[in-house]
Every structure is written in structure tokens, then in C-alpha cells.
């Protein structure tokens, strides 16, 4: 039988079954945008011919990573709010209120490039002005599960004293919800199904109960999911308690949000009992290890969520918090931080880390029938990783196999050589074929320079920790 691409002689990690589904001398056949067959090199060479044959000797062949929670537009202000308290109020807001839609779009494309070069093929992007950012995914050729960031708070919210209730403006919420619905109507299912859209309420503290209920009704109408920050920090808990007299999880449960439509991001401040309730409701969870570790110094309760019967996965969050959007980092951080948290080297092993960045992420986003593992009939989103890089040396298969531990604990992302998304080669020999990378970076740098200049007075007035460190010669 004739196929378009036949990948042979590789260590094929299918992510099927309860582990990683390793085939040591494996092959994958691709026809159109789907996987036609997965098996041994011997069997597939016997059964298939191809327009293009890719020899994957000394390479790892696996499903592309899924970054389940990312705000790509925010990468335009990467690195401005690290090692500090009041991260959002004093670090992010002085910059973000000077960021234009065009700036967001330019920053987003750099972030997408970064992700692709580190093996990400599916992005759970959740940001403002997504009706503009989505064109980056169309152009570059990546898969995206996008949502507009819907809230009712003004851009100058950072001017409020810490702890004061956020003002809600229904006109702001109406405009942002309109963009989310436009995103769903115009782009859901576009690009051969590569672009899909869901709803994106920012968080229970960022909008009125009326708008929250409206979005819940729309999720039922469209039969889709709600991508939402939940118990994401002490700021949220404080706002919800002051406004409603209860904590976030109780508030969401009382109002009918704890069900399988909910994608609960972070759960930073959730107690074990609250975590168990969310898990048993059927909601999914996303853990952003690097971001929450840097911003809050907290390890969120992903393991408790899984132990309670829930499905959880990993995301990278935003560059001003995490500094990078690289799923190799997230796997390693999640595993190590949980080992430290539980003082147990056995917990959160490499297999769980890898599953959390592939098949479990597909389940949380509602894409498990399309991506996340290598199986006939699924979309051909596949990466090839060079096992001859020093970070993988030595490669052992007997008496133990060390490829997956080295993938999680040693690899850094530069080992990804080839990215195939929807059956098309998007990156080859680490060069993205669909865009001019240097031009993208040049344009984003120019935009960032403009933001910094416009934001100068607000940054100085905020007197953030990072500004103090700079003045003291520490940066």
C-alpha cells in the first residue's frame, strides 16, 4: 500500500496502554493527515511504500508534546517579573497595560516558534485578542485549542491597592465574550480541523456571577469546555471570600461548574479536600510546574488530584512567569518538585511526566481521539528526537532501558530535529519551514522596546523587587 511518509528504524514511543508503549525497532506510516499504521520496521516496510522515507535510526519517534495551558501573547514581556512579590500587580500590570494587540500577536509568534522547536505540536492557547493570535497558528502550521481570555476588569486594575475588590464592567465582559464566540464561529474546525476553539472565562474572581452563568450556558449550548483559572492564588481566594463569603471551590460547586466541562488550571490554593472534590466531579486539571514554582513557590496538588481519580496534565503558562515555554522543562520540574514535596524519590516518575505532556493532556483538552498517542486513525502529529545528542548518551536497552528517564530528566529540547503536524513536515533539521524566524524575532524585539518605553513611568512607580535589584547592581 502507498502512503505519503514512512518513518522507519526508530525507537517508537506510542503512548498507548498504561505506560509509554515502546517499540524498539519501530515504524510509523502516514497517509494524508493521519497515522495509517504503527508497528515494527520489518512489518511496515513489507506492507507499505512511501513518497518519502525517513530513516529514524538513533532517533526517538513519539507524539508531539501538548502544552495544555499557555498565554503566548504575554511572551512579549518575558523576564520582567521574576524573583519578586506581588508578581501581577507590580510586575506584570505596569507593562501589560501598554501592550497593544499587535504587540501580543508578535510576541505570540515567537512563543509558538519556541514551543515547536522544543517539540510542542498542540498549544492550549488562552489569551486576549485570540481572534488575531489564531492567525499565527494558521500560518506556522501548528495545532491549537484556543480560547479568548474573558473577564470584566479594566486594563488599569494594577493601579488598585493590593486586596481591594476588582471593579467589574459589563461592557468589557460583553466585548471579550463576543470575541470568544467569534473565535468559535469563525475558526473552530478550520485548517482541516487543526484549529479548534473552546470558552475561556479568566477566573471566578475576574467576572460577575451573571457572566459566569452566561458562559456556563454557552458551554452547554456549544457542547464544549471551559478553560478557567481556579484557586490560582491567594489573590483569587481573597477576592471570592470578600465578594461571596466562601472559597473558590465552594463557590464554583454551588453554581454548577464542577463537572467534566471544566478545565481547572493551577488549583494553587486548593486544599486536599477541595482538590478531591474537583477531581471526583469529572473536571480536568492543568499543572504549570515552572510558572507556579517561580511565581508562588508552591507545588500544586496534581498528585492528589490523580489519586482522587481525576485526569491531570501539564502546561507551561506564560513567559513573564515561567520565562520559557518548553515541555521538557515542565516534565522535569513537575517530577522533581513533587519528589521534594513528598520527600519521596518514587513519586511522579518519568512515565507519568511524559504521559502528562502527551496523552493525558489530550484527554484534559478533549482531544484524546485525535492526538496524544500514535495509533492508526489519529492525526499525524509526530516529533523525531536525536538520541545521539550528549544529553541522551548512553542509550541503553538492556538490561534496563534508559531512554524515557533521559528524555524527562536530561533532555532540554534542542534535541528535537523534526516536527510533523497534521501530516506535514513543519520543522526539519530544527528549521521551521513555514515562516521567517529571524524576521519574527526582529519584529517582536522592536515591539518590546516600544512597550518598555511607554511603560517607563508606571514601572518606576511600581517600585517592584526586580527594579530594586537592578538599582542595587544585582541584575
C-alpha positions in Angstrom: 0.0 0.0 0.0 1.2 3.5 -0.8 1.5 6.2 1.9 2.9 9.7 2.0 5.5 9.3 4.7 7.1 6.2 6.2 9.3 6.6 9.3 11.5 3.6 10.0 14.2 2.2 12.3 13.3 4.4 15.3 12.6 3.9 18.9 8.9 4.5 18.6 7.0 5.6 21.8 3.3 5.2 21.1 2.0 6.4 24.5 -0.7 3.6 24.1 -1.5 1.5 27.1 -0.7 2.3 30.7 2.9 3.2 30.1 4.8 4.6 27.1 4.2 1.8 24.5 7.8 1.5 23.4 8.6 -0.3 20.1 12.4 -0.6 19.8 12.8 -1.0 16.1 9.6 0.8 15.2 8.0 2.5 12.2 5.1 4.8 11.5 3.2 5.2 8.3 1.4 8.5 7.5 -1.3 9.0 4.8 -2.7 12.4 4.4 -3.0 14.0 7.9 -3.5 10.7 9.7 -1.5 7.8 11.0 -2.0 4.8 8.8 0.0 2.2 10.7 2.3 1.8 13.7 4.5 -1.3 14.2 7.9 -2.9 13.6 10.1 -1.6 10.8 10.1 -5.1 9.3 6.3 -5.3 9.0 5.7 -1.8 7.7 8.5 -2.0 5.1 6.8 -5.2 3.9 3.3 -3.7 3.8 3.9 -0.1 2.6 5.8 2.0 0.1 6.0 5.8 0.5 6.6 9.0 -1.3 9.0 9.9 1.4 11.1 7.6 3.6 12.5 9.0 6.8 15.2 6.9 8.4 14.9 7.3 12.2 17.9 5.3 13.2 19.2 6.5 16.6 16.1 8.7 16.9 13.1 8.7 19.2 9.8 8.9 17.4 6.9 10.0 19.5 3.7 12.0 19.6 4.3 15.8 19.7 4.0 17.4 23.1 0.8 19.1 24.1 1.2 22.4 26.1 -2.3 22.4 27.6 -2.2 25.9 29.1 -0.2 28.8 27.6 -0.7 32.5 27.1 1.5 33.1 24.0 0.8 36.8 23.7 2.4 37.5 27.0 5.9 36.4 25.8 6.4 40.0 24.6 7.2 40.9 28.2 9.2 37.9 29.1 11.5 38.2 32.1 10.1 41.4 33.7 8.6 39.9 36.9 10.9 37.2 38.3 12.1 36.8 41.9 9.5 39.1 43.3 6.4 39.6 45.5 3.1 40.9 44.1 4.1 39.4 40.7 0.9 40.5 38.9 0.3 43.9 40.5 3.9 45.2 40.5 5.5 43.1 37.8 3.0 42.4 35.0 0.4 45.1 35.1 2.8 48.1 34.7 3.9 46.6 31.4 0.7 44.9 30.2 -1.5 48.0 30.1 0.9 49.3 27.4 0.8 46.2 25.3 -1.2 46.6 22.0 -3.0 43.9 20.1 -0.2 44.0 17.5 2.4 43.6 20.2 0.5 40.5 21.6 0.4 38.9 18.1 4.2 39.5 17.5 5.1 38.1 20.9 2.8 35.1 20.4 4.6 34.0 17.2 7.9 34.0 19.0 6.4 31.8 21.7 5.0 29.4 19.2 8.4 29.1 17.5 9.9 28.4 20.9 7.4 25.7 21.6 7.7 24.0 18.2 11.5 23.9 18.4 11.1 22.1 21.8 8.7 19.5 20.4 5.3 21.1 21.1 2.7 20.4 18.4 -0.5 21.3 20.1 -1.0 24.5 22.1 -3.8 25.1 24.5 -3.6 28.9 24.0 -5.7 31.1 26.3 -5.2 34.8 25.8 -6.8 38.1 24.9 -7.2 39.0 21.2 -7.2 35.4 20.2 -9.1 36.2 17.1 -5.8 37.9 15.9 -3.4 35.4 17.5 -5.1 32.4 15.9 -3.6 33.5 12.5 -0.2 32.7 13.8 -1.2 29.1 14.2 -2.8 29.1 10.8 0.4 30.5 9.3 3.0 28.4 11.1 1.1 25.1 10.8 0.7 24.2 14.5 -2.3 22.6 16.2 -4.1 24.9 18.6 -7.0 24.6 21.1 -7.7 28.3 21.5 -9.9 30.4 23.9 -10.4 34.1 24.4 -9.5 35.3 27.9 -12.9 36.6 29.1 -13.1 38.9 32.1 -14.8 42.2 33.2 -11.9 44.0 34.7 -10.2 47.1 33.2 -6.6 47.3 32.0 -5.6 49.6 34.8 -6.5 47.1 37.5 -2.9 47.2 38.7 -3.5 50.7 40.0 -5.8 49.4 42.7 -4.3 48.8 46.2 -3.5 45.2 46.8 -6.5 43.5 48.4 -9.1 45.9 47.1 -12.1 44.4 45.2 -11.8 44.4 41.4 -14.3 46.6 39.7 -16.5 44.8 37.1 -17.6 46.5 33.9 -20.2 44.5 32.0 -19.3 46.3 28.7 -15.7 44.8 28.9 -17.1 41.3 29.5 -19.6 41.7 26.6 -16.8 42.7 24.2 -14.5 39.8 25.3 -17.2 37.2 25.2 -18.2 38.5 21.8 -14.6 37.8 20.6 -14.7 34.3 22.2 -17.9 33.5 20.3 -16.4 35.0 17.1 -13.4 32.7 17.6 -15.7 29.7 17.9 -17.9 30.6 14.9 -15.1 31.6 12.5 -12.2 29.3 13.4 -13.4 26.2 15.2 -12.6 23.2 12.9 -10.6 25.3 10.4 -7.4 24.2 8.7 -8.6 20.7 8.3 -9.6 20.6 12.0 -6.2 21.7 13.2 -7.7 24.8 14.9 -10.4 24.3 17.5 -11.9 26.7 20.0 -13.4 26.5 23.5 -14.6 29.0 26.0 -12.2 30.9 28.3 -13.5 32.5 31.5 -10.5 34.1 33.1 -11.4 33.0 36.6 -14.2 33.2 39.1 -12.7 36.3 40.7 -12.4 38.2 37.4 -16.0 38.4 36.3 -19.5 38.7 37.7 -21.6 35.7 38.6 -24.0 36.7 35.8 -21.3 36.5 33.2 -20.0 33.2 34.6 -23.5 31.7 34.4 -23.8 33.0 30.8 -20.6 31.3 29.8 -21.7 28.0 31.5 -24.9 28.1 29.5 -22.9 28.7 26.3 -20.6 25.7 27.1 -23.8 23.6 27.3 -25.2 25.1 24.1 -21.9 24.5 22.1 -21.2 21.3 24.0 -17.7 22.5 24.7 -15.3 23.0 27.6 -14.5 26.0 29.9 -10.8 26.7 30.2 -10.5 28.6 33.5 -8.0 29.5 36.3 -9.3 28.0 39.5 -8.0 28.7 43.0 -5.0 30.1 41.2 -3.6 32.2 44.1 -4.3 33.9 47.3 -5.5 36.9 45.3 -8.4 34.9 43.9 -9.3 33.4 47.2 -9.3 36.8 48.9 -11.5 38.3 46.2 -14.0 35.4 46.2 -14.3 35.4 50.0 -14.8 39.2 50.2 -17.4 39.1 47.4 -19.3 35.9 48.2 -18.2 34.8 51.7 -16.8 31.5 50.6 -13.7 30.0 48.9 -13.4 29.4 45.2 -14.2 25.7 45.0 -17.3 26.0 47.2 -18.4 28.9 45.1 -18.0 27.0 41.8 -19.6 23.9 43.1 -22.6 25.8 44.4 -23.1 27.4 41.0 -22.8 24.2 39.0 -19.3 24.5 37.5 -17.7 21.3 38.9 -18.3 18.8 36.0 -16.5 17.4 33.0 -16.8 20.6 31.1 -14.3 22.4 33.4 -10.6 22.5 32.8 -9.3 23.8 36.1 -6.0 25.4 35.8 -3.5 25.6 38.7 -5.5 24.8 41.9 -2.6 26.6 43.6 -4.6 27.3 46.8 -6.8 24.3 46.8 -6.9 22.2 49.9 -6.6 18.4 49.7 -10.4 18.1 50.3 -11.2 20.7 47.7 -8.8 19.0 45.2 -10.6 15.7 45.8 -14.0 17.3 45.1 -12.8 18.8 41.8 -11.2 15.5 40.7 -14.3 13.5 41.5 -16.6 15.9 39.6 -15.0 14.9 36.3 -13.2 18.2 35.7 -9.7 18.1 34.4 -6.6 19.8 35.9 -3.6 21.5 34.4 -0.4 21.9 36.4 2.1 24.5 35.3 5.1 23.5 37.4 7.6 26.1 36.4 5.3 29.0 36.4 3.7 28.4 39.8 7.1 27.4 41.3 8.6 30.7 40.2 5.6 33.0 41.0 4.3 31.4 44.2 7.0 28.9 45.4 4.2 26.3 45.5 3.8 22.8 44.2 0.1 22.4 43.3 -1.9 19.3 44.2 -1.6 17.4 40.9 -0.7 14.1 42.5 -3.6 14.4 45.0 -5.9 15.1 42.0 -4.8 12.0 40.2 -5.0 9.9 43.4 -8.6 11.1 43.7 -9.5 9.7 40.3 -9.0 12.9 38.2 -7.2 13.4 34.9 -4.4 15.9 35.0 -1.7 17.2 32.7 1.0 19.8 32.2 1.2 23.3 30.7 3.9 25.9 30.6 1.7 29.0 31.3 3.2 32.4 30.3 6.7 33.6 29.7 6.7 36.5 32.2 6.1 34.0 34.9 7.8 30.8 33.7 10.4 32.5 31.4 10.2 29.7 28.9 7.6 27.5 27.3 9.2 24.2 26.9 7.6 20.9 27.9 10.9 19.3 28.7 11.2 21.8 31.5 7.7 21.2 32.7 8.2 17.4 32.8 11.4 17.7 34.8 10.1 20.4 37.1 6.9 18.6 37.9 8.7 15.3 38.7 11.5 16.9 40.8 9.3 19.3 42.7 6.8 16.6 43.7 9.6 14.3 44.8 10.8 17.2 47.0 7.3 18.0 48.2 6.7 14.4 49.3 10.3 13.6 50.2 9.9 10.5 48.1 12.0 9.8 45.0 9.5 7.3 43.7 6.5 9.7 43.2 5.9 11.4 39.9 8.1 9.1 37.8 9.3 9.8 34.3 6.4 7.8 32.7 3.8 9.9 34.5 5.7 13.1 33.5 5.7 12.0 29.8 2.1 11.0 29.8 1.2 14.3 31.4 2.7 16.1 28.4 1.1 13.9 25.8 -1.9 11.6 26.1 -3.2 12.9 29.5 -3.0 16.4 28.1 -5.1 15.3 25.1 -7.7 13.9 27.5 -7.9 17.1 29.6 -8.3 19.2 26.4 -10.9 16.8 24.9 -8.6 15.9 22.1 -7.8 12.3 23.0 -9.5 10.8 19.9 -7.2 12.9 17.7 -3.7 13.4 19.3 -1.6 12.4 22.2 -0.6 8.9 21.1 0.5 7.1 18.0 -2.4 5.0 16.8 -3.9 4.3 13.4 -6.6 6.8 12.7 -5.2 9.6 14.9 -3.8 12.8 13.5 -0.1 12.6 12.4 1.4 14.9 15.0 4.9 13.4 15.4 8.3 14.5 16.5 11.7 13.0 16.0 14.4 13.4 18.7 18.1 12.9 18.1 19.4 10.3 20.6 23.0 10.9 19.6 23.0 14.3 21.4 25.2 14.2 24.6 22.1 14.6 26.8 20.9 11.1 25.8 24.3 9.4 26.0 24.5 6.5 26.7 21.4 4.9 25.1 20.8 1.6 26.8 18.1 -1.0 26.0 19.3 -3.9 28.2 19.1 -5.0 31.0 17.3 -1.7 31.6 16.0 0.9 29.1 17.1 4.4 29.9 15.6 6.5 27.1 12.5 7.8 28.9 14.3 8.8 32.1 16.9 10.6 30.0 14.1 12.3 28.0 12.5 13.6 31.1 15.5 14.4 33.4 18.3 15.2 30.9 17.0 16.4 27.6 16.5 20.2 27.1 14.5 20.5 23.9 17.2 21.2 21.4 17.4 17.5 20.6 14.1 17.8 18.7 15.0 17.7 15.0 11.8 17.2 13.1 8.2 18.1 13.7 5.3 16.7 11.7 1.9 18.3 12.4 -1.3 17.2 10.7 0.8 15.0 8.3 3.0 17.9 7.1 6.7 18.4 8.0 6.7 21.8 9.8 10.3 21.7 11.1 13.2 19.8 9.6 16.8 19.8 10.9 15.4 22.3 13.5 14.5 24.8 10.9 10.8 25.8 10.8 9.8 25.7 7.1 6.6 27.9 7.2 7.9 31.2 8.5 11.0 33.5 8.5 12.1 33.0 12.1 14.7 35.8 12.2 12.2 38.4 10.9 9.6 37.3 13.5 12.2 37.8 16.3 13.3 41.1 14.9 9.7 42.5 14.8 9.0 41.2 18.3 12.1 42.9 19.7 11.1 46.2 18.2 7.6 45.9 19.7 9.1 45.0 23.2 11.3 48.1 23.1 8.3 50.3 22.4 6.4 48.7 25.3 9.2 49.3 27.7 9.5 53.0 26.7 5.7 53.6 27.0 5.6 51.8 30.4 8.6 53.6 31.9 6.7 55.8 34.4 4.4 53.0 35.6 7.3 50.7 36.1 9.3 53.2 38.2 6.2 54.0 40.2 5.5 50.3 41.0 8.9 50.0 42.8 9.0 46.3 42.2 11.6 43.9 43.7 13.2 43.4 40.3 13.6 47.2 39.9 15.2 47.4 43.3 17.6 44.6 42.4 18.6 46.3 39.3 19.3 49.6 41.1 21.5 47.7 43.6 23.6 46.2 40.9 22.2 42.7 41.3 20.9 42.5 37.7 
